[in-house]
Amino acid sequence: MQGYQQLRTQRQQQALWRVRSNSETVDPSLNFASNDYLALSRNQAIVSAFQQGLQRWGTGSGGSPLTSGYQGPHEALEAQLCEWLNAEAALLFSSGFAANQSVINLARKQGYQPVLDRLCHASIYAGAGERPLRFRHNDLAHLSQQCAKAEQLNQTAAPLVVTEGVFSMDGDGAPIAEILALLENSNALVFVDDAHGIGCYGEQGCGSVTKEQAASIPVRTITFSKALGLHGAAVVGQKAWIESLVQLAPDYIYSTAMSAAQAFAIQKSVNLVRSESALQTQLQANIASFKQGAAQLKLKIMPSNTAIQPLWVGSNAHAITLSQLLQAQGIFCTAIRPPTVPPNEARLRFTLTNHQRDESYQRLFSSLKNIFDRYPELQEACCGV
């Protein structure tokens, strides 16, 4: 491939060359890179539901949702999501990336002006055009200014304010109630990507958006690939948005649908999340245990009360080295570097799951202490006074 060697050399010099690590042999209790927050990917009731679905409907859907790929379990899952999340309609997608990009592309086609939180996911930016309007992270005053700017740029376009329930790289949440209050008397609409919130938080695991707030949020995305332990995503919200996506979203129209067996298994996962509050209780206990151990080591953990606990490192090279040293001790946690995060903000993104227990954190912090004793430069990068 033309330019490959130059690409490789340049990215290696910047400590940005991406590699894949096979995590199959990693002990789930020591995997700090997984988004399987509630440990449902190995839940036997869900596995059994998937197996039942495979026996009844086979391994694939056979086509796009507009040909032969829309079957009973898909329809039932969409209805279940509407009832759970207080939405008029729901639409299943093969991935969260496709769902987010479809919503943003539709908004632009329909004349809305997206106004994005600076830290929104790449799947949102992918549909937002070359120079989208952005506001400083969770800064309501700047959001108000950018909404006004959007209306000045195009007086016929309503702002579509885009944020996340839980931000994937920082682990903090959006002030959804405050955003809704700020925009209450304006013509701006709100779109929430709740990929990392759904299942983990809220009443019956409904995520970052309460049922009351749902009435004021016309469109949001959720994923099944994180807390729910499976794969795929959905857009939920007002029927007008959902039906417009069916008509105009290429990622929906031209993609093969998820299998009916998977849609059937997702229904089981949703039922477990809604009925088993112990899943969220255990996750909250794990977060508390991790934060306590991190404080004892004086780690530079970024402000977060969620299952995403990023350790600020700064240097790309230091982040890679620390990740590799942990992996050598059987602990899996990948280094996050630009452009996923801003320059000089490399980090280890510890994700906490119900696979882990107190022993997992004892092992992690003991390993970090040993590494810092051997590599003072890493301790200086990762620990405060």
Secondary structure, DSSP 8 states (H G I E B T S, - for coil): -TTHHHHHHHHHHTT--------TTS-GGGB-S---TT-GGG-HHHHHHHHHHHHHH-S---S-TTTT---HHHHHHHHHHHHHHT-SEEEEES-HHHHHHHHHHHHHHTT-EEEEETT--HHHHTTS-SS-EEE-TT-HHHHHHHHHHHHHH-TT--EEEEEESB-TTT--B--HHHHHHHHTTSS-EEEEE-TTTTTTSSGGG--SS-HHHHTT--EEEEESSSTTSS--EEEEE-HHHHHHHHHH-HHHHTS----HHHHHHHHHHHHHHHH-THHHHHHHHHHHHHHHHHHHTTB-B-S--SSEEEEEEE-HHHHHHHHHHHHHTT-B--EE-TTSS-TT-EEEEEE--TT--HHHHHHHHHHHHHHHHH-HHHHHHHB--
